[in-house]
Structure formats: C-alpha cells, structure tokens
C-alpha cells in the first residue's frame, strides 16, 4: 500500500464520560471510512480523558472498549490508533493501541515519557518503544510528551519506521511547540508524521487542536484549526525513499561521534 489515506479525529474529549466519547469516535470513524480512509487516529486518552479520580475504573473498562473498536475496525477494513488507560497488576499505563484492519490489537505501546507536572505520575512508565507492521510499512507509535524526545523517534526510524503516529492531549498554551516539533521529527527522520491532538477544555486547561499530517520534507499536508473536525490526508510513501536518496542523512550518521565518552571539552 503505497498511498494510504489517514484520518484524524480531533474532538473535545469529555472528562470521565466514556460512553459519550466512544459514541463520538464511532460516528467519526464511520465518516472517515466513507471517505476511503485506511487509518483513523484518535487523541490521547480519548475514551475518558485524564480523569484521575476514577482512573482504575476507566482502565478496567478498556478491554470492553477495545472489543467494540476492534469489531468496528474489522467491519470497516480500517486500522485505528489512539491511547487509553490499561489496567495491570502493577498499576495503570497510558497505552497507545494500534488495531489493524482485521480487527485485532496488533501493537500496544505504553507511554514512556510521562508529563508529571500535569499529574501523569499516576501512570506507570513504559519501558520500550514499539513499531506496528502496518500494510504501508513499519509505523512507530508515540504519545504526546514523547514528541519532545528526539532520541525515541530516531530509534523507531533506525528500526525501520517510515511513518510516526502521535496521539496527544497538547495544551493550547504550548501549541507552537507542537507545530514545530511535528515538523522537526518529520524532517530530521525523513518520515511522515500523523499527529492527532484533542481540542476543547478540561477544568483549568484549554487544548490546542492543530492536528496535522506532515511530509518527510516538513510540508504540512493537512492541518486542523482549534475546534472539532475530521482531517484526512493521503500519504505518498515514495516521498520517503526519494528524500532519503536525495539527502541521505541516515546513511551519514556517525554514532561513535555522538557517544558521551567521545565528547571533549577544552
């Protein structure tokens, strides 16, 4: 699949109201299927928001939500990606699930970088990065704050990723960082970046929206404003090969020069 079509569901996640969020997501995914989308991306913690007062209760419902979403993905022959709370014996993880077009949970990425100033210390930290072997090629999964850590994106690309999916709840006050970082991750790694952010408000916090699809050249193929919307974009994956051939950055890496042991100070 050389030209997959991505769809992003940017919406106002209702804090502590899974049924409303699930119903919204179902309608949106169906609308995207009608537009020929192959991959639907949802915001971070899209099913319940960061409702820390009932986090374990919401996480306990995630398997049922996944079953519902898997059935929909299979029916529509569409992949779906986004994060929900995952309950485990050691605690709750913020987990990015990639559901394939056959309706199976193919990849699960537990968010590594928690934004603790906003309370994410309530989650357990993930310990490894994850690639999904999608029909269009290897796809790296990222979640919100991960975007600020270029090492993780680069590691995914060195492992073969040609697409990065970002599921986020990024605040409006830092939305310029979001836009710049999306383009930076795309250009420095010569990949497509598909990034879905939420919009709307929680108590004391406004979210920025501005979901976007960025090409390996750093071009904004498609972008959203600050309100609820469905965003679509077709990805010409030949651009990854073309860019990497014309400007072979990855081939010219010299890892030993970046080793801390080899940095000199004078």
Protein Blocks (a to p, Z undefined) as FASTA:
>chain_A
ZZbcdddddddddehilklmmmmmmmmmmmmmmnopabdcddehklnopafklmmmmmmm
mmmmmmmmmmmmmmnopacddddddddfkbccdddddddfkopafbdcddfbdcfknopm
mpccdfbdcddddfkbccdddehjlmmmmklmmmmmmnopabdcddddddfklmmmmmmm
mmmmmmmnopaddddddedjdehiacekjpacddfkopafbacdfbdcdddddddfklmm
mmmmmmcmklmpcfklmpmklpccZZ
